[in-house]
Amino acid sequence: MWVVKCPDDECSLGFLPKGFVDRVKDRGLLISYWVPQIEVLSHKSTGGFLTHCGWNSILESISHAVPMIAWPLYAEQKLNTVILNKGLKVALTLKSNEASVVEADQIAEVVKELLLGASGSKIRNQMEDLSNIARKAITDNGNSTKALKEVANRWMSTTKTHAM
């Protein structure tokens, strides 16, 4: 599945290379509008996620144990990519050519490695471990839930103090 954000409100996919839509119609799903990302990531047939490495996408991918291929565009996404690849070891990265373009062969190679290679296997195992930690953190007694309750309690006590 490839979700393509169209450059204008009336998406005709005309900005794609001539004949592209016809060439891929029997090999995958091309979507030119918004999709429910969490539903896609939680589907059992989703084997990986090529992502720009925005924070919400990272959290959703981790919580659903979907390994990532990082393709950062700007801002913090490049730092997030380093953390995912070198630190957490839950993502592969794409390499661009001399003209700063990521070529189709590079994408195909990295997708194949993620789905079938030794690096992909290690990443899937690491992602499963990280996902379990994340799911535990949002349970009633998890760290995230406790921290959020503490923040809410502090805000409420501060509000009560200032209201008096």
C-alpha angles and dihedrals in degrees: 000000000000119000110202120196106216119226093231139032094257102061114197095156086236090134090069120091115282111275094010096119092051092047094055102035094098096039104053148341121282114195122188099191142047120307130194096258096192091054091050093047092047093052112109093229094059105107100172145355125228100206142173086227100243112165097250092050090050093051092046092049093048094046090054095041094239113152116228142225107208120222105164119194107186149325117021092352092089091053090046088053092055091049092049095045105034102022109034095019094217100120142054119216133223122233122218126214126242090283091055091250123135105222127216093246090056092051092048091049094051094044090051091049092049094049102035111011135092092251090052091051092052091047092051091052092047091046091052090053092047092046091054090052091049093049091049091051092061097048119107091269097032125123095249093049092048092048093049091049089050092052091048091049092050091050091049093049091046091050091050092048093050093044092060 
